[in-house]
Structure formats: structure tokens, C-alpha cells
Amino acid sequence: MSLVIIVFGMGGTGAFAADLANVQTIQAAVTAYQTIGTLRRETPINGDAIATAYAGALQTLVQEVDTANKLKLDSDILVAIEEIKDGNEPSLAGQVVDKTLQRVFYQVVFNRMADIRNQFESATSSELVRMLDEMVASFQAISANVARANQVLSADKQSIVEGSNPAADVAFNESVARIRAALNKNNPEEDAGVVAVERYVTRISSLARAYYNAVLREVAGAMVSRNTDVEEMRKELKEGEVFYRTIESLVARDNPVGNALIKARLTGDGSDLVADDIVSALNKGMLGRSRGEMTNIATAENRIGRMAEASGTVEFAKIFMPDLELRLGATVRGNLETALNDLNSAVKADDTAKSAAAQAAITAIFDSYENELKLVEYDVSSNTALVDNAVSRFQTISDLIEQDPIDAGAIAAAYSGELLQITQFIDQIYGLTIDQDILAAIESIRNGNEVSLAAEMIDKSLQRVFAIGIYDRVTLVVDNFDNLTTDELALEWDRAHSAFVAVTGTAAKENKVLTADKQTFETGSNPNLDDQITLAFVNGRQALNKANADDRVNIALARENVIIPLVRSFLIGGVLGEVGELITNRDGDVDAARKEQVEAEFFYRTVDVFIAQDNPAGSNRIKTQLTGDLTNIVANEIMSEMSKGVIGQLNRNIQLIASTFGVDRNQAIVAAERVSLYANILLPDLELRLNSQQRVEMENALQDLKEATAAGDSSKAVAARSTIVEIIAAYENELI
């Protein structure tokens, strides 16, 4: 990867700013953190005292990290402090404060190291040393955690046990000493190489490995406690959850579905923790990072860049090396270590042939190791040729409509067979006219009549077919779970998964959120809905064997995690994405704006029922804007009407929880899941209209509601529901 990608991918600021915290400020922040560490161990915990310790240098440092990395850690901490004050599970809130603050100091080390690397040529030695001193000062807050032992799978892969101690704290300090010597720039080229290499030692094999082990340590504790001490288990899960946030980006890039699994397990009830699942998911991500660094050796601009990429290859590999030894043996581990050393030496010597040979040896071992991991994958056992062939024809049409000129005859030929059969089936079941719409659009293309608009109508209409097909099949499975055989259920679930391939691109889109002035939409964070849906398909598939008492509720939960995120992707990524482009283009490129309006209109047709059910008038207003004059489209109105419809769904499910709590546990659990999923559609806009702290409060309350509903804890459920209703009411008051 390029240097820029490395910097931003790992959370670096990319540039040194003069107003960042200095050594004295960081040392004061560390002292405040240590004070909070003492306070959170007291009984009862004094929330006011923690708030006092947090204010000042420590909060300033947190806010610096938030700004540099687009995070909301300050809000996380403030909400946790309020929960301590309110007596809302203060021990868990105390863990959130502690682990979030550890993340802050971790991130300061990451950022300062990035600054040193990026500024090496332009900054003076004294400026670089100051950055290094700030990095070292921040490290003092987390050195004890970095000093702890590896966590590894047991020989039978059933649990996680303590392994050898990698002395990551010692490695960090030794690396800092080498960096400090290089900052004198006595030999600028070689010293730049030292900094490039050591950057990975400090950030990956020291810090990232330490927090990787921290996650596994808490998972191990939770697995031990889950059958004997539920409160201790919940505390350890919370610690693992917040620890994982620190290294999540390092896993998610190359194992997004595994990342979704880890987060789901760490926020669950502990019953589904499987040691090999967690270790494999973590290591698949780290393995991907190591592979990526090695691949980029070939494209690095110079020798220093190649040395940096080789260092990254080695340091990421060190994280999963103990697990590799467990699965493949000590000999293979030794061979890998030799090949990694050979790679470093070859790159440093600029020996291309030896570098290639080392890379080949490493790749072979990596491939063998990956084959031994227990990965999150969807296993199909049914014959899904009907849907697969339909998807293939849709993909052919998608390629055809990108051509210029568009061949109507070729599209008509592709729109036949299984694709036509499924479209007509959906029309018949749901009383729609999608087939007629597609045929009319093909004729428009054939006649040269608004060709680009007709092409978009075809594409979005077919996406609608597959989206409705997914809804239909997963709903059929849930409704007939007790009546159909396992094979019959698997066929329909597999068909739904196959249909998902056709709309994965839409599900993978980033959030679109109102700009600060509420005049248009801009790109927000990526909610990774495609990965969430994929994990839901995997979870649902496992429940179809009916082997566990909870499989009926598990399949219902999987259905909700397929349908509602898919609806969200069509609304937020689809409709709002096109509306944002439309607003940008309508004053300068009317043809493009009109095309985007048609795309938005057809995206909305797919999911309008989810809005119209509770906001029929608002849904009609959205339709009017998406089919009327371009100048009448108002971003804030469309967002507000969507939100009102989603709020209706959310409120109905809150009421359902109240009516089924203690009466029908499964129905209440599924309703709580729906509340969370619907609320997540609104959260980016809620944060804009209210603030990030209320978003965090909402997120915490949603998790509390799910936990309380599953556990039958009525007082906790009532408190969570009260918070959710209060925040939603405040949000609704901000809508137009």
C-alpha cells in the first residue's frame, strides 16, 4: 500500500499540527487517567470525582483525538460518566471510561508516529524529537497493558489460554531508542529507513498486538464466567467490546464479515462465544494486512518504501504467529520466521530475486494457514440455479446499460428465462407491474427515447425484484419454520442468499447524511450493511437445523437483520445518495439530475411501504418530489418524512415489547432487535439534529433494551425504553 493509505488507514493524522498537546499536557492527562483508574475501583464509584478528573488536560487530549480521527470518544466517556452518576450499571460504565481512555492514548501514539514518518524530511530534529517525546509520554498510560502475555487457543481449540510473553513493552522502548537515534539525521537516507521500519514495530507488533491479546483475554474470561458469574461475564464482554474498537480497523479491512461477527459476539449474551471463531476472525484480518503489505512491496516508490512494506509484513505476521504454530506446527513457524527475515534482508539489500523467493515462501505458508482458520462463510447445500441464472442475466444487463450505444436487443435477450420467470412471479404475488415497466423501458431504448432514463428504470426495477424476492423467501422460512423440513427451509434461505448477490452493491453503499445546513446530502460513515446482512444469512443458515431450542428465535432475528439493513441501504445509500447528486447537478447538468431523480424514484419504490405504513402522507410527499420538478426537491423534507415513517415502525415495536414482555419472550426479543435496527437508520441524522452525546445515549439504551428483554429484566427494560422514547421525541421535534 502507499504511504498515504498506511497513514490514514491506521488512524494517523497525516500532518503535525502545532496546537496538538505537548509533553506536559499529555503527562497531565496520564496522571488524570491514573486518578480515574483509582476512582473506578472504589465502591461505590464516585462519578462526580471522575468527571472532575476527566475535565482539563485529559478531556482536551480526547477531543484532539476525536478531531484528528473523526471519532466521538469524548461523548462515549461523558455518557459513561453520567451512567456512573445515575447508578446505571456503574461497573460496566467504569470499564467504558477506562478502555476508551486507553484507546485515546493508543491513538496518540499511532498519530505521533505517523507524524514523525511523514514529517521526517521537512521537520527539524528537535521538532521530531518533541513528537517522539509526546508519543512516549502517551505510552506510559498503557504500558502495563502492552506488557502482558499473548493469548492463544488451547490445543483442542475450545478455549483461550495464556501463552508466552512477547515483551511488547520492551520491544516498544527499544524501537523508540532506535527512532530517537535516527532523528539526528546523521545519515538522512538510512535514518529515514529506520523510521519507516520502526513505525510498524511501535504501532503493530507492540500496540496492536497488545490490544489483540486484550480482546482475547476478555473473551477467555467471559467464557469461563458465563456459566458461573453472569455479572463478571458481562463486565468482561464490555471490556472486550471496547478493547476491540481500538483495533477494529485492522481487522475489518480484510475480514469485514468476521469483524461483524466479533462485534456481535462481544455485544451478545455470551452464550455464542466460540474461541476458535473469534481467534480465526481476528487472524484472518491480520493475515490480510500482512499479505497486503507484502503485495505492496512491488509498487513502493523507492527502497525506503519497500523496507517499510516488508516491515509491515513481518510485524503483522508476528501477531498471529503463535496461532499459526498451533495449527501448522513449530517447524512451519520456524520456516515462516526464516522467510520473513529473508524478506527484510533482501529488501534492505535491494535484491529483487531474493525478495521474490522469500515472498513466494511466505505466501505458501500463509495459504496453508488460512485454510486452517475457521472462517465466517455461507455454505450452500441446495440447487439454486434458478436464482443464480437470474442474477447472472441481471449482471449481463447491468453491463449492457453501461455501453454506448445501448443495445436494446441484447437487453431483451438477457431479460428472459429465469430472470423473466422470477420477475413475473414477484408481480403475481405482490400485484405489481415490474415486467411491464421493464418491457416498456426496453422499447424506449429501442426507439431512442430517453435512453439513459430507461436504462436506469430497468436496473432499479430488477434490483427491486431481487430485494422483494429476498424479503419473500426469508419471510417464508420464518413463517414456515415449524412446518417445512430442514432441506426445504435451506432451499428457500439459499435462494434468498443467491438473490442478495444482485443487490450487494447497493447494500455496500455508505451512509448519506444531511449537510450541516440541511440543504443537501454528503457521504458519511460506512455502516457495512452488506457485511451485516451476510452475517445474518450465515447465522440464519445455522439455525435451520433446528438443533437448539433457540433456533426459532434465531432465524427470526436473522430475518430482521437481512430485511431492515437492506431497507436501510435502499433508503440511505440509494434514495438519499441520488437526491444528493441531483441537487448538485440540477443547476448545471439537468440531464444528469433527471437521471438521478429517476434512480431515486425507483430505489424508493422498492421500500416505500416501510415509510408509508406509518407516514402515508409523508411517503406521498416524497414520491411527489421524486417525480416532479427538480427545483421542488428539498433534502431536509425528504429526510424528515423518511424519519417519521421509521419512527412509526420503531414506536410500534416498542409497544410490542411492552405487551409481550414476560408473556412471549421470543416475540419480545425480536421486537427489541427491530427497535435497534430501525433506530440505527436514524442515528446519523439524529446526531446532526441533536448531538453526538445523545446518539451515544441512544446506542447504549438500545443495547440495554436488547439485553434486558432477553434476560427478562423489567426494570432495566423500562429504563432503556424511557431513554429511547425521550430521545426519539426530542429528535422528532427537530424534523420539519
C-alpha positions in Angstrom: 0.0 0.0 0.0 1.1 3.5 -0.5 2.4 5.6 2.4 -0.8 7.8 2.4 -3.0 4.8 2.7 -1.0 3.4 5.5 -1.2 6.6 7.4 -4.9 7.2 7.1 -5.8 3.5 7.2 -4.2 3.2 10.6 -5.7 6.4 12.0 -2.7 8.7 11.6 -3.4 12.4 11.3 -1.1 12.7 8.3 0.3 16.1 9.4 1.8 17.6 12.5 -0.2 20.4 14.0 1.4 23.0 16.3 -1.6 23.1 18.6 -1.6 19.4 19.5 -1.0 18.5 23.1 2.6 18.8 24.2 4.5 16.5 26.6 3.4 18.4 29.7 -0.2 18.2 28.7 0.0 14.6 27.9 1.7 13.8 31.2 -1.1 15.7 33.0 -3.6 13.6 31.0 -1.9 10.4 32.0 -2.0 11.5 35.7 -5.7 12.2 35.4 -6.2 8.8 33.8 -4.4 7.1 36.6 -6.6 9.0 39.1 -9.7 7.8 37.3 -8.3 4.3 37.5 -8.2 4.5 41.2 -11.6 6.1 41.5 -13.4 3.5 39.3 -12.2 0.7 41.7 -13.9 2.3 44.7 -17.3 1.1 45.9 -19.4 3.0 45.3 -17.8 4.7 42.3 -17.8 8.5 42.6 -19.0 9.7 39.2 -18.5 13.4 40.2 -14.9 12.8 41.1 -14.3 11.0 37.8 -15.9 13.9 36.0 -13.6 16.3 37.8 -10.5 14.3 36.9 -11.6 14.0 33.3 -12.1 17.7 32.8 -9.0 19.6 31.7 -5.9 18.1 30.1 -7.4 14.6 29.7 -10.6 15.8 28.0 -8.6 18.1 25.8 -6.5 15.2 24.6 -9.6 13.1 23.9 -11.1 15.9 21.9 -7.8 16.2 19.9 -8.0 12.5 19.0 -11.7 12.9 18.1 -11.0 15.7 15.7 -7.9 14.0 14.1 -9.6 10.7 13.6 -13.3 11.6 13.3 -14.3 9.8 16.4 -16.7 10.6 19.3 -14.8 9.2 22.2 -15.5 12.3 24.3 -19.2 11.6 24.0 -18.6 7.9 24.9 -16.8 8.9 28.0 -19.2 11.7 29.1 -22.2 9.3 28.7 -20.4 6.6 30.7 -19.7 9.1 33.5 -23.4 10.1 33.6 -24.3 6.4 33.8 -22.0 6.0 36.8 -23.6 9.0 38.4 -27.1 7.6 37.7 -26.2 4.2 39.1 -26.8 2.6 35.7 -24.5 -0.4 35.8 -21.6 1.7 37.1 -19.1 -1.1 36.9 -19.7 -1.5 33.2 -19.7 2.2 32.6 -16.4 2.4 34.5 -14.9 -0.1 32.1 -16.1 2.0 29.2 -14.3 5.0 30.6 -11.1 3.2 31.3 -10.9 1.3 28.0 -11.9 4.3 25.9 -9.2 6.4 27.6 -6.7 3.6 26.8 -7.8 3.9 23.2 -7.1 7.6 23.3 -3.5 7.1 24.4 -3.1 4.3 21.9 -4.3 6.6 19.2 -1.9 9.4 20.2 1.0 7.0 19.8 -0.3 6.0 16.4 -0.8 9.6 15.3 2.5 10.9 16.6 4.4 8.1 14.9 2.6 8.8 11.6 3.6 12.5 12.0 7.3 11.6 12.6 7.3 9.4 9.5 5.5 12.0 7.3 7.5 15.0 8.6 10.9 13.3 8.7 12.3 15.2 5.8 10.7 18.6 6.4 10.8 18.9 10.2 13.9 19.7 12.3 15.4 17.1 14.5 14.2 19.0 17.6 10.6 19.1 16.3 10.7 15.3 15.5 12.1 14.6 19.0 9.3 16.6 20.5 6.8 14.4 18.7 8.6 11.3 19.9 8.6 12.5 23.5 4.8 13.1 23.2 4.4 9.6 21.9 6.5 8.2 24.8 4.5 10.2 27.3 1.2 8.8 26.0 2.6 5.3 26.0 3.1 5.5 29.8 -0.7 5.3 30.3 -1.0 1.9 28.5 2.4 0.3 29.1 1.1 -2.1 31.7 -1.4 -3.5 29.2 1.2 -3.7 26.5 3.4 -5.7 28.8 1.0 -8.6 29.2 1.3 -12.1 27.8 0.0 -13.5 24.5 -3.4 -15.1 24.5 -3.7 -18.3 22.4 -6.1 -21.1 21.6 -5.8 -24.2 23.7 -4.6 -27.3 22.0 -8.2 -28.5 21.5 -9.2 -25.1 20.2 -12.1 -25.0 22.8 -10.7 -22.2 25.0 -8.2 -19.4 25.1 -5.2 -19.6 27.4 -2.2 -17.6 28.3 0.9 -18.1 26.1 4.4 -16.7 26.1 5.1 -13.1 26.9 6.3 -11.3 23.8 7.6 -8.4 25.9 5.9 -5.9 23.6 6.6 -3.1 26.1 10.3 -3.8 25.9 10.1 -4.0 22.1 8.4 -0.6 22.1 11.1 1.0 24.2 13.9 -0.5 22.2 12.2 0.7 19.0 11.8 4.2 20.4 15.6 4.2 21.2 16.4 3.4 17.5 14.0 6.0 16.3 15.5 8.6 18.6 19.0 7.9 17.3 17.7 8.2 13.7 16.1 11.6 14.4 19.5 13.1 14.5 19.6 12.7 10.7 23.3 12.0 10.6 22.7 9.7 7.6 19.3 11.0 6.3 18.5 8.2 3.9 19.4 5.4 6.2 17.7 7.2 9.1 14.5 7.6 7.1 14.6 3.9 6.5 14.9 3.3 10.2 11.9 5.4 11.0 9.9 3.8 8.2 10.6 0.3 9.6 10.3 1.1 13.2 6.9 2.7 12.7 5.5 -0.8 12.3 7.3 -2.1 15.3 5.9 0.6 17.6 2.4 0.6 16.2 1.7 -3.0 15.2 3.8 -5.6 16.9 3.8 -3.6 20.2 0.5 -1.7 20.5 -1.8 -3.5 18.1 -0.7 -7.0 19.3 -1.2 -5.9 22.9 -4.8 -4.9 22.2 -5.4 -8.0 20.1 -4.3 -10.0 23.2 -6.5 -7.8 25.4 -9.6 -8.7 23.4 -8.8 -12.4 23.6 -8.1 -12.2 27.3 -11.6 -10.7 28.0 -13.2 -13.3 25.7 -11.4 -16.1 27.7 -12.6 -14.6 31.0 -16.2 -14.3 29.7 -16.2 -17.9 28.5 -15.0 -19.1 31.9 -17.6 -16.9 33.8 -20.7 -17.3 31.6 -21.9 -20.4 33.5 -20.9 -19.3 37.0 -21.0 -15.5 37.3 -23.1 -13.6 34.7 -22.2 -10.2 36.1 -18.5 -10.9 35.8 -19.1 -12.2 32.2 -20.9 -9.1 31.2 -18.1 -6.9 32.6 -15.5 -8.9 30.6 -17.6 -8.7 27.4 -17.9 -5.0 27.8 -14.1 -4.7 28.3 -13.6 -6.9 25.2 -16.1 -4.8 23.2 -14.3 -1.5 24.0 -10.8 -3.0 23.6 -11.9 -4.3 20.2 -12.9 -0.9 19.0 -9.3 0.1 19.3 -8.1 -2.4 16.7 -11.3 -2.9 14.7 -10.0 -1.1 11.6 -7.0 -3.5 11.4 -9.4 -6.5 11.2 -12.3 -5.0 9.2 -10.3 -4.1 6.1 -9.6 -7.7 5.1 -12.3 -9.6 7.0 -15.4 -7.4 7.1 -17.8 -10.2 7.8 -15.5 -11.6 10.5 -15.4 -8.1 12.0 -19.2 -8.1 12.1 -19.2 -11.5 13.9 -16.7 -10.3 16.5 -18.7 -7.2 17.3 -22.0 -9.3 17.5 -20.4 -11.8 19.9 -18.9 -9.1 22.2 -22.3 -7.4 22.5 -24.3 -10.6 22.9 -25.2 -12.6 25.9 -22.0 -14.7 25.9 -23.8 -18.0 25.0 -22.5 -17.9 21.4 -18.8 -17.2 22.2 -16.7 -19.8 20.5 -12.9 -19.4 21.0 -11.9 -20.6 17.5 -14.5 -18.3 15.8 -13.0 -15.2 17.5 -9.4 -16.1 17.0 -9.9 -17.1 13.4 -11.8 -13.9 12.6 -9.1 -11.8 14.2 -6.3 -13.6 12.5 -8.0 -13.6 9.1 -7.9 -9.8 9.3 -4.3 -9.6 10.5 -3.3 -12.1 7.8 -4.9 -9.9 5.2 -2.9 -6.9 6.4 0.3 -8.9 6.3 -0.5 -10.1 2.8 -1.3 -6.5 1.7 1.9 -5.1 3.0 3.9 -7.7 1.1 1.9 -7.2 -2.1 2.7 -3.5 -2.0 6.5 -4.1 -1.9 6.3 -4.3 -5.7 4.6 -0.9 -6.1 6.6 1.0 -3.4 8.3 4.1 -4.9 11.7 3.5 -3.5 13.9 1.3 -1.3 12.7 3.0 1.9 9.1 2.3 0.9 9.9 -1.3 0.2 11.6 -1.6 3.6 8.5 -0.2 5.2 6.2 -2.6 3.4 8.5 -5.5 4.4 8.5 -4.4 8.0 4.7 -4.3 7.9 4.6 -7.8 6.5 6.7 -9.0 9.4 5.1 -7.1 12.2 1.5 -8.1 11.3 2.6 -11.7 11.0 4.0 -11.6 14.5 0.5 -11.1 15.8 -0.8 -14.4 14.5 2.4 -16.4 14.7 1.5 -18.3 17.9 -1.8 -19.4 16.3 0.0 -20.4 13.1 2.3 -22.6 15.2 -0.7 -24.2 16.9 -2.4 -25.1 13.6 0.7 -25.9 11.4 3.4 -26.8 13.9 6.7 -25.4 15.2 8.6 -26.3 12.0 6.3 -24.3 9.8 6.5 -21.4 12.2 10.3 -21.6 12.0 10.2 -21.7 8.2 8.0 -18.6 8.2 10.2 -16.7 10.6 13.2 -17.5 8.3 11.3 -16.4 5.2 10.3 -13.2 6.9 13.9 -12.5 7.9 15.0 -13.2 4.4 12.4 -10.8 3.1 13.6 -8.0 5.3 17.3 -8.6 4.4 16.5 -8.9 0.7 14.5 -5.7 0.6 17.2 -3.8 2.6 19.8 -5.0 0.1 17.6 -4.2 -2.8 17.9 -7.8 -4.0 14.8 -8.3 -6.1 15.3 -12.0 -6.8 15.8 -13.0 -3.1 12.8 -10.8 -2.2 10.6 -12.6 -4.7 11.8 -16.0 -3.4 11.1 -15.0 0.2 7.6 -13.7 -0.8 6.8 -17.0 -2.5 7.8 -19.0 0.6 5.7 -16.7 2.8 2.7 -16.8 0.5 2.7 -20.6 0.5 2.7 -20.7 4.3 0.1 -18.0 4.5 -2.2 -20.0 2.2 -1.8 -23.1 4.3 -2.6 -21.2 7.4 -5.6 -19.5 6.0 -7.0 -22.9 5.0 -6.8 -23.9 8.7 -8.8 -20.9 10.0 -12.5 -21.3 10.9 -13.9 -18.5 8.8 -17.3 -17.0 8.5 -18.6 -18.3 5.2 -22.0 -19.0 3.8 -22.4 -22.7 2.9 -24.9 -23.6 0.1 -26.3 -27.1 0.0 -29.3 -26.5 -2.3 -29.6 -26.3 -6.0 -30.1 -22.5 -6.6 -29.6 -22.5 -10.3 -33.0 -20.7 -10.8 -31.9 -17.6 -8.9 -28.2 -17.9 -9.8 -29.1 -17.8 -13.5 -31.4 -14.9 -13.0 -28.7 -12.9 -11.2 -26.3 -13.7 -14.0 -28.7 -12.3 -16.5 -29.2 -9.2 -14.4 -25.5 -8.7 -14.3 -25.3 -9.0 -18.0 -28.0 -6.3 -18.3 -26.0 -4.1 -15.9 -23.0 -4.4 -18.2 -25.1 -3.7 -21.3 -26.7 -0.5 -20.0 -23.2 0.9 -19.4 -22.4 0.6 -23.1 -22.8 3.4 -25.6 -24.9 3.0 -27.6 -27.1 0.7 -25.5 -28.2 -2.4 -27.4 -31.9 -2.9 -26.7 -32.0 -6.2 -28.4 -29.2 -7.6 -26.2 -31.1 -6.4 -23.1 -34.3 -8.0 -24.3 -32.4 -11.3 -24.9 -30.9 -11.2 -21.4 -34.3 -10.3 -19.9 -35.7 -13.8 -20.5 -35.5 -17.2 -18.9 -35.1 -17.3 -15.2 -35.0 -13.5 -14.8 -38.3 -13.1 -16.6 -39.8 -16.0 -14.6 -38.8 -14.5 -11.2 -40.0 -11.0 -12.2 -43.4 -12.4 -13.3 -43.6 -14.4 -10.1 -43.0 -11.3 -7.9 -45.5 -9.4 -10.0 -48.1 -12.1 -9.4 -47.5 -12.5 -5.7 -47.4 -8.7 -4.9 -49.7 -7.3 -7.5 -47.0 -5.3 -9.3 -46.3 -4.5 -12.9 -42.5 -4.6 -12.9 -42.4 -6.8 -16.0 -44.5 -4.3 -18.0 -42.3 -1.5 -16.8 -39.1 -3.3 -17.9 -40.6 -4.2 -21.3 -41.7 -0.6 -21.8 -38.2 0.7 -20.9 -36.6 -1.7 -23.3 -38.8 -0.3 -26.1 -37.9 3.2 -25.1 -34.2 2.3 -25.6 -35.0 0.6 -28.9 -36.7 3.8 -30.1 -34.1 6.1 -28.7 -36.5 7.7 -26.3 -34.8 9.0 -23.1 -32.4 6.1 -23.3 -30.4 6.8 -20.1 -33.6 7.1 -18.1 -35.0 3.9 -19.4 -31.7 2.1 -18.6 -31.9 3.2 -15.0 -35.6 2.1 -14.8 -34.5 -1.4 -15.9 -31.6 -1.6 -13.5 -33.5 -0.3 -10.4 -36.7 -2.3 -11.3 -34.6 -5.5 -11.4 -33.0 -4.6 -8.1 -36.5 -4.2 -6.8 -37.3 -7.8 -8.0 -34.4 -9.3 -6.1 -35.0 -7.2 -3.0 -38.6 -8.3 -2.8 -37.5 -11.8 -3.6 -35.1 -11.8 -0.6 -37.9 -10.5 1.6 -40.4 -13.1 0.3 -38.1 -16.1 0.8 -36.7 -15.2 4.2 -40.2 -14.4 5.4 -41.4 -17.7 4.1 -38.7 -19.5 6.1 -39.6 -17.8 9.3 -43.4 -18.3 8.8 -43.0 -22.0 8.0 -40.1 -22.9 10.3 -42.0 -25.5 12.1 -43.8 -26.9 9.1 -41.1 -27.4 6.5 -38.2 -29.8 6.6 -34.6 -28.6 7.1 -33.9 -29.2 3.4 -37.0 -27.3 2.3 -36.1 -24.4 4.6 -32.5 -24.5 3.4 -33.5 -24.2 -0.3 -35.5 -21.0 0.3 -32.8 -19.5 2.5 -30.2 -20.3 -0.1 -32.3 -18.8 -2.8 -32.6 -15.6 -0.8 -28.8 -15.5 -0.3 -28.3 -16.0 -4.0 -30.6 -13.2 -4.8 -28.6 -11.0 -2.4 -25.7 -11.1 -4.8 -27.7 -8.9 -7.2 -28.1 -6.1 -4.7 -24.9 -6.4 -2.7 -23.6 -3.2 -4.4 -26.5 -1.2 -3.1 -26.1 -2.7 0.4 -22.4 -1.8 0.4 -23.0 1.9 -0.1 -22.0 4.4 2.5 -24.5 6.4 4.6 -25.7 9.7 3.1 -26.4 12.4 5.7 -27.6 15.9 5.6 -25.0 18.6 5.4 -24.8 20.9 8.3 -27.0 23.5 6.6 -29.5 20.7 5.7 -29.6 21.7 2.1 -28.2 18.5 0.5 -26.6 15.2 1.4 -23.0 14.2 1.8 -21.2 11.0 2.4 -21.0 9.8 6.0 -19.5 6.7 7.5 -19.9 3.2 6.0 -22.3 1.1 8.1 -21.1 -2.0 6.3 -24.6 -3.2 5.8 -23.5 -5.8 3.2 -21.4 -7.5 5.8 -24.2 -7.3 8.4 -26.6 -8.9 6.0 -24.1 -11.6 5.0 -23.5 -12.5 8.7 -27.3 -12.6 9.2 -27.6 -15.1 6.3 -24.8 -17.2 7.9 -26.5 -17.1 11.3 -29.8 -18.0 9.8 -28.4 -20.9 7.9 -27.0 -22.4 11.1 -30.4 -22.1 12.8 -32.2 -24.2 10.1 -31.0 -27.5 11.5 -33.5 -26.9 14.4 -30.9 -28.4 16.8 -31.2 -25.8 19.5 -34.2 -24.6 21.5 -33.5 -21.0 20.4 -33.3 -21.7 16.7 -36.8 -20.5 16.0 -36.0 -17.1 17.5 -32.5 -17.1 15.9 -34.0 -17.5 12.4 -36.4 -14.7 13.2 -33.6 -12.4 14.3 -31.6 -13.3 11.2 -34.6 -12.4 9.0 -34.8 -8.9 10.6 -31.0 -8.5 10.2 -31.4 -9.2 6.5 -34.5 -7.2 5.8 -34.1 -4.0 7.8 -30.5 -3.3 6.8 -31.5 -3.9 3.2 -34.3 -1.4 3.5 -31.8 1.0 5.1 -29.4 0.6 2.2 -32.1 1.4 -0.4 -33.2 4.5 1.7 -29.9 5.9 2.9 -27.4 4.8 0.2 -29.9 4.6 -2.6 -32.6 7.3 -2.4 -30.6 9.9 -0.5 -27.4 9.2 -2.5 -29.2 10.0 -5.7 -31.0 13.0 -4.3 -27.7 14.5 -3.2 -26.2 14.1 -6.7 -29.4 15.5 -8.1 -29.2 18.7 -6.0 -25.6 19.1 -7.1 -26.4 18.8 -10.8 -29.8 20.3 -11.2 -28.5 23.9 -11.8 -25.8 22.8 -14.2 -26.5 19.4 -15.8 -30.2 18.9 -16.0 -29.9 15.6 -17.9 -27.8 14.1 -15.1 -30.1 15.4 -12.4 -33.1 13.9 -14.2 -31.4 10.5 -14.4 -30.6 10.7 -10.7 -34.2 11.6 -9.9 -35.4 8.5 -11.8 -32.9 6.4 -9.9 -34.1 7.8 -6.6 -37.7 7.3 -7.6 -37.2 3.6 -8.4 -35.0 3.0 -5.3 -37.8 4.4 -3.2 -40.4 2.2 -4.9 -38.6 -0.8 -3.5 -39.0 0.2 0.1 -41.8 2.9 0.2 -44.1 0.5 2.1 -41.8 0.7 5.1 -42.3 4.5 5.2 -45.9 4.7 4.1 -47.2 2.3 6.7 -46.8 4.9 9.4 -46.4 8.1 7.4 -48.6 7.7 4.3 -48.9 11.4 3.7 -45.2 11.9 4.0 -44.5 9.0 1.7 -46.7 10.6 -0.9 -44.8 13.9 -0.5 -41.5 12.0 -1.1 -43.0 10.4 -4.3 -44.2 13.8 -5.5 -40.7 15.3 -5.1 -39.1 12.3 -6.8 -41.4 12.5 -9.8 -41.9 16.3 -10.1 -40.0 19.4 -10.9 -36.3 19.2 -10.0 -36.4 22.5 -8.3 -39.0 21.3 -5.8 -36.8 18.7 -4.3 -35.9 19.6 -0.7 -33.3 17.4 1.1 -34.5 18.2 4.6 -38.1 17.4 3.8 -37.3 14.0 2.2 -35.1 13.1 5.2 -37.7 14.3 7.7 -40.5 12.3 6.1 -38.4 9.2 5.9 -37.5 9.5 9.5 -41.1 10.0 10.6 -42.0 6.7 8.8 -39.1 4.9 10.5 -40.1 6.4 13.9 -43.6 4.9 13.4 -42.0 1.4 12.9 -39.8 1.9 15.9 -42.6 3.0 18.2 -44.8 0.1 17.2 -42.1 -2.3 18.1 -41.5 -0.6 21.5 -45.2 -1.1 22.2 -44.9 -4.7 21.1 -42.1 -5.3 23.6 -44.3 -3.8 26.4 -47.2 -6.0 25.5 -45.2 -9.3 25.2 -42.6 -8.8 27.9 -42.8 -11.7 30.3 -45.6 -13.2 28.1 -43.9 -14.2 24.9 -40.1 -14.0 25.3 -39.3 -14.7 21.7 -41.6 -12.1 20.3 -40.3 -9.5 22.7 -36.7 -10.3 21.7 -37.4 -10.0 18.0 -39.2 -6.7 18.6 -36.2 -5.4 20.6 -34.0 -6.3 17.6 -36.3 -4.4 15.3 -36.2 -1.3 17.5 -32.4 -1.4 17.4 -32.3 -1.9 13.6 -34.8 0.8 12.8 -33.2 3.2 15.2 -29.8 2.7 13.5 -31.3 4.1 10.3 -32.0 7.4 12.1 -28.8 7.7 14.2 -26.6 9.7 11.8 -29.4 12.2 11.3 -30.3 12.2 15.0 -26.7 13.1 15.8 -26.8 16.0 13.3 -30.0 17.4 14.8 -29.3 16.8 18.4 -25.6 15.9 19.3 -23.2 13.1 19.4 -23.7 12.6 23.2 -27.4 11.9 22.7 -26.5 9.5 19.9 -24.3 7.6 22.3 -27.0 7.6 24.9 -29.4 6.2 22.3 -26.9 3.5 21.3 -26.4 2.5 24.9 -30.1 2.4 25.6 -30.7 0.2 22.6 -28.2 -2.3 23.8 -29.7 -2.2 27.3 -33.1 -2.8 25.9 -32.0 -5.9 24.0 -30.1 -7.3 27.0 -33.0 -6.6 29.4 -35.6 -8.1 27.0 -33.5 -11.3 26.6 -32.9 -11.5 30.4 -36.4 -10.6 31.4 -35.1 -7.7 33.5 -38.2 -5.4 33.5 -36.7 -2.5 35.5 -33.8 -2.3 33.1 -36.1 -2.6 30.1 -38.3 0.2 31.3 -35.4 2.5 31.9 -33.9 1.8 28.5 -37.3 2.2 26.8 -37.8 5.6 28.6 -34.5 6.9 27.4 -35.2 5.8 23.8 -38.7 7.3 23.8 -37.3 10.6 25.2 -34.5 10.9 22.7 -36.7 10.0 19.8 -39.3 12.6 20.9 -36.5 15.2 21.0 -35.4 14.2 17.6 -38.9 14.2 16.1 -39.3 17.8 17.3 -36.4 18.7 15.1 -37.9 17.3 12.0 -39.8 19.5 9.6 
